[in-house]
Amino acid sequence: MSISDGEDPVTLVITTSNGNYFRNDIGQTTLTARLFKAGQEIDLYPPYDYIYQWADANDDTWKPPEDNSKTLI
């Protein structure tokens, strides 16, 4: 699997478990990164072929995720 092979691009789609709007900063959702190549989802199960790094603009500490999801509270 290669991102730079030039044949089929890898497309990133981020899904949420509970929407993307919260009232009064109250709520929780899990973001999940999903990768597609040639219309097929790839990197579905551990061990993952890609590295997923999540960052929070309000938090300068970074912890490596265990998978392709990140829960926001």
N, C-alpha and C positions, 0 to 999 in steps of 0.2 A: 504494500500500500504506500503510495507516495503522493504528497500534496503537490509536488512540482512536476508531475508527469505531463501536464498540459492537456490531457485528454478530457477528463471530467473533473470540474472543480469540486471541492468539498464545501458544502453549505452548512452553516451553523444556524440552528433554530433554538431559541430559548423559550421553554414553556413554563407556565406557572401552575401551581396546584390550587391557588385561591385568588386568582385575578391579580391585577397590578395597581389597584387604587385602594387606599386605606383612609378612613375618616379619623381625624384627630390623632393620627399616628398610631392607631390601634389596629392590630391585625398580624397575621403570620402567613407566609407563603413559602413554598419550596420552589426554587428555580432549578430547572434541569436543562443542561446543554445536550442537544441532540445533533449528531452529524449525519449528513446525507451525501452520498456520492452516486452519480448516475441514477438518481431517484430512489435509491435503496438506503435505509438507515444502516450506518456502520458503527462500530465501537459500542456495541450494545452491552457486553458483559465483561466483568473483570477477568483477567487482567486487561486493562484498557491499553489500546495502542497509542492513544494520545494523552497528553497531560492537560488537565483542566485546572486553571488557576482563577480564583474568584477574588475580587477586591471590593472593598467598601470605601466609598469616598469619604465617609465619616470616621473611618477607623484605619489607622496606619499600621496595625499589626496584621500579618498574613499567616494563616494556618493552612497547610496543604490539605485539600479535601480527600476523603477516602474514596469518592466516586465522582460522577459527573453532576452531582446535585449540591445545592447550597441552600439551607433554610435561613430565611430572614425573619427576624422577630422585631 
